[in-house]
Amino acid sequence: MRFSASSAGLVATVPGDFGWNDIGDFDSLGKVLPSDEAGNVVVAASGDKPDILLYDSERSILVPHSDRLVAVLGVQDIVVVDTPDVVLVCKRDRAQEVKKLVDELKDRGDSRFI
């Protein structure tokens, strides 16, 4: 016999009146975090002052997590994730497709970057 938490009365719901946003990708993250006057969002570790240079760029999301300067020039609606071992650049509206890249790495048998 299979145990069901709901059948055993161990699950409850509580009505609430609050906003909700499913943060499932970088585009969603960019919609809930504070942005600059051009709509750019920088996602840095708490207390970090990342090396970012933005010029003539709008509505982009930058995630600088390496010790390199991340410079963005003349682009709109992109995501740049910079880590010590991988740099990801994609359009904001395709951010959920990052899973395809992960699947490709798995198919290749390359787990170094996953």
C-alpha positions as CSV (number, residue, x, y, z in Angstrom):
1,M,0.0,0.0,0.0
2,R,1.3,3.4,-0.9
3,F,1.4,6.2,1.7
4,S,-0.3,9.5,0.7
5,A,0.3,12.5,2.9
6,S,-2.9,14.2,1.7
7,S,-5.0,11.1,2.5
8,A,-3.4,10.9,6.0
9,G,-4.4,14.6,6.6
10,L,-0.8,15.8,6.6
11,V,-1.3,18.4,3.9
12,A,-3.1,21.7,4.2
13,T,-3.6,24.8,2.1
14,V,-3.8,28.3,3.4
15,P,-5.4,31.0,1.3
16,G,-3.2,34.1,0.7
17,D,-3.4,37.3,-1.1
18,F,0.2,38.0,-2.2
19,G,2.1,38.3,-5.4
20,W,3.9,35.3,-6.9
21,N,6.6,35.0,-9.6
22,D,8.1,31.6,-10.5
23,I,11.8,32.4,-10.8
24,G,12.7,29.6,-13.2
25,D,15.2,31.4,-15.4
26,F,17.3,34.5,-15.7
27,D,14.6,36.4,-17.6
28,S,12.2,35.9,-14.6
29,L,15.0,36.9,-12.2
30,G,15.5,40.1,-14.2
31,K,11.8,41.0,-13.8
32,V,11.9,40.9,-10.0
33,L,15.3,42.5,-9.2
34,P,16.0,46.2,-9.2
35,S,17.4,47.6,-12.4
36,D,19.2,50.7,-13.5
37,E,17.6,53.5,-15.6
38,A,18.1,51.5,-18.8
39,G,16.5,48.4,-17.3
40,N,19.8,46.5,-16.8
41,V,20.0,44.1,-13.9
42,V,23.3,43.1,-12.2
43,V,23.1,39.9,-10.1
44,A,26.1,40.0,-7.8
45,A,26.9,38.2,-4.5
46,S,25.8,40.1,-1.5
47,G,28.2,43.0,-0.8
48,D,30.1,42.4,-4.0
49,K,31.0,45.4,-6.2
50,P,31.5,43.5,-9.6
51,D,33.5,44.9,-12.5
52,I,30.8,45.8,-14.9
53,L,31.0,48.2,-17.8
54,L,27.7,48.9,-19.5
55,Y,27.5,51.3,-22.5
56,D,24.4,51.9,-24.7
57,S,22.8,48.6,-23.5
58,E,19.3,48.1,-22.3
59,R,17.1,45.5,-20.5
60,S,20.0,43.1,-20.0
61,I,20.9,40.8,-17.1
62,L,24.5,40.4,-16.0
63,V,25.7,37.7,-13.6
64,P,29.4,38.4,-13.0
65,H,30.9,35.6,-10.9
66,S,34.5,35.6,-12.0
67,D,37.3,38.1,-11.4
68,R,37.1,39.4,-15.0
69,L,35.6,42.7,-16.2
70,V,32.3,42.1,-18.0
71,A,31.8,44.8,-20.6
72,V,28.6,45.0,-22.6
73,L,28.3,47.4,-25.5
74,G,25.3,48.3,-27.7
75,V,23.0,45.3,-26.9
76,Q,19.5,44.9,-25.7
77,D,17.6,42.0,-24.0
78,I,20.5,39.7,-23.4
79,V,21.8,37.6,-20.5
80,V,25.5,37.3,-19.7
81,V,26.6,34.9,-17.0
82,D,30.3,34.9,-16.3
83,T,31.7,32.2,-14.0
84,P,35.3,31.0,-13.6
85,D,34.7,28.1,-16.0
86,V,31.8,29.1,-18.3
87,V,30.5,32.2,-20.1
88,L,26.9,32.1,-21.2
89,V,25.4,34.7,-23.5
90,C,21.8,34.4,-24.7
91,K,18.8,36.4,-25.5
92,R,16.5,37.0,-22.5
93,D,13.5,35.5,-24.2
94,R,15.5,32.2,-24.7
95,A,16.8,31.9,-21.2
96,Q,14.7,28.9,-20.5
97,E,16.4,27.0,-23.3
98,V,19.7,26.8,-21.3
99,K,18.5,23.3,-20.5
100,K,19.2,22.4,-24.1
101,L,22.8,23.3,-23.7
102,V,23.0,21.2,-20.5
103,D,21.4,18.3,-22.3
104,E,23.9,18.6,-25.1
105,L,26.8,18.5,-22.6
106,K,25.3,15.4,-21.0
107,D,24.9,13.7,-24.5
108,R,28.6,14.4,-25.2
109,G,29.5,12.8,-21.9
110,D,31.0,16.1,-20.8
111,S,30.1,16.8,-17.1
112,R,32.9,19.3,-16.4
113,F,30.6,22.3,-16.8
114,I,27.3,20.9,-15.4
